[in-house]
Amino acid sequence: MIRGYHAHVYFDGATVEKARSLCSTAGELFGVQVGRMHEKNVGPHPTWSCQLGASPEQLADLLPWLSLNRNGLIVFCHPDTGDHLTDHRDRAIWLGTGLELDLTIFD
């Protein structure tokens, strides 16, 4: 069962303000939970990121909006079923170029 979704917006030092604006606007428009702006690699993510937490209903509107408004940023989206390895490895959606995750944290 899908409990929700996480959309991770990836950024670096040159794009941090662009990501901050995108995440803030997503929170305002869709009521999604906006996480911290991690200016370091966290968890399996290969670059700095900010997590947007969405319900399945919110994702139906959020994902198309992100695809049109990500402004060159990479977005990694996955369901939250409790099976973290499978959710990140097999059930993910990438907007932009897919990157290699560090899945060893799920061992």
C-alpha positions as CSV (number, residue, x, y, z in Angstrom):
1,M,0.0,0.0,0.0
2,I,1.3,3.5,-0.9
3,R,1.3,5.7,2.2
4,G,2.5,8.8,0.2
5,Y,5.2,10.0,-2.0
6,H,8.5,11.8,-1.7
7,A,9.8,14.1,-4.4
8,H,13.4,15.0,-3.9
9,V,14.5,18.2,-5.6
10,Y,18.3,18.0,-6.3
11,F,20.5,21.1,-6.4
12,D,24.0,22.4,-5.7
13,G,25.6,25.7,-4.6
14,A,24.8,27.3,-7.9
15,T,21.1,26.3,-8.0
16,V,20.2,26.4,-4.3
17,E,18.0,29.5,-4.6
18,K,16.2,28.1,-7.6
19,A,15.5,24.9,-5.6
20,R,14.4,26.9,-2.6
21,S,11.9,28.9,-4.7
22,L,10.6,25.7,-6.4
23,C,10.0,23.9,-3.1
24,S,8.5,26.9,-1.4
25,T,6.1,27.4,-4.3
26,A,5.1,23.7,-4.4
27,G,4.3,23.9,-0.7
28,E,2.1,27.0,-1.2
29,L,0.3,25.7,-4.3
30,F,-0.3,22.1,-3.3
31,G,-0.1,22.0,0.5
32,V,2.7,19.4,0.3
33,Q,5.2,19.1,3.2
34,V,8.4,20.9,2.4
35,G,11.5,19.4,4.1
36,R,14.8,21.1,4.9
37,M,17.2,22.3,2.3
38,H,20.0,19.8,2.8
39,E,23.2,21.4,1.6
40,K,25.0,18.1,1.9
41,N,24.3,14.6,0.7
42,V,21.7,12.9,2.8
43,G,20.6,9.2,2.7
44,P,20.9,7.6,-0.7
45,H,20.9,10.9,-2.5
46,P,24.0,11.7,-4.6
47,T,23.7,15.5,-4.3
48,W,22.1,18.2,-2.1
49,S,18.3,17.9,-1.9
50,C,15.0,19.0,-0.5
51,Q,12.2,16.5,0.1
52,L,8.6,17.3,-0.8
53,G,6.1,14.9,1.0
54,A,2.9,14.4,-0.9
55,S,-0.2,12.2,-0.6
56,P,-1.2,10.2,-3.6
57,E,-3.9,12.8,-4.3
58,Q,-1.5,15.7,-4.1
59,L,1.1,13.9,-6.3
60,A,-1.5,13.8,-9.1
61,D,-1.2,17.6,-9.3
62,L,2.3,18.1,-8.1
63,L,4.2,15.8,-10.5
64,P,2.9,17.4,-13.7
65,W,3.6,20.9,-12.2
66,L,7.2,19.9,-11.3
67,S,7.7,18.5,-14.8
68,L,6.8,21.9,-16.2
69,N,8.4,24.1,-13.6
70,R,11.6,22.4,-12.4
71,N,13.7,24.8,-14.5
72,G,16.5,22.3,-15.2
73,L,16.6,20.9,-11.7
74,I,16.5,17.1,-11.3
75,V,13.6,15.6,-9.3
76,F,13.6,12.1,-8.0
77,C,10.2,10.8,-6.9
78,H,9.3,7.5,-5.2
79,P,6.4,6.0,-3.3
80,D,6.5,5.3,0.4
81,T,5.3,1.8,1.0
82,G,7.7,0.9,3.8
83,D,10.0,-1.1,1.5
84,H,12.7,1.5,1.1
85,L,15.0,-0.4,-1.1
86,T,12.3,-1.3,-3.6
87,D,10.7,2.1,-3.5
88,H,14.0,3.8,-4.3
89,R,15.4,1.2,-6.8
90,D,12.3,-0.1,-8.7
91,R,9.4,2.3,-8.3
92,A,11.1,5.7,-8.9
93,I,10.2,8.4,-11.3
94,W,12.9,10.8,-12.6
95,L,12.3,14.2,-14.0
96,G,15.5,15.1,-15.7
97,T,18.6,12.9,-15.9
98,G,18.5,10.0,-13.5
99,L,21.5,9.7,-11.1
100,E,23.0,6.8,-9.3
101,L,21.7,6.5,-5.7
102,D,23.7,5.0,-2.8
103,L,21.4,2.1,-2.1
104,T,23.8,0.4,0.3
105,I,22.2,2.3,3.2
106,F,19.2,0.0,2.8
107,D,21.2,-3.2,3.4
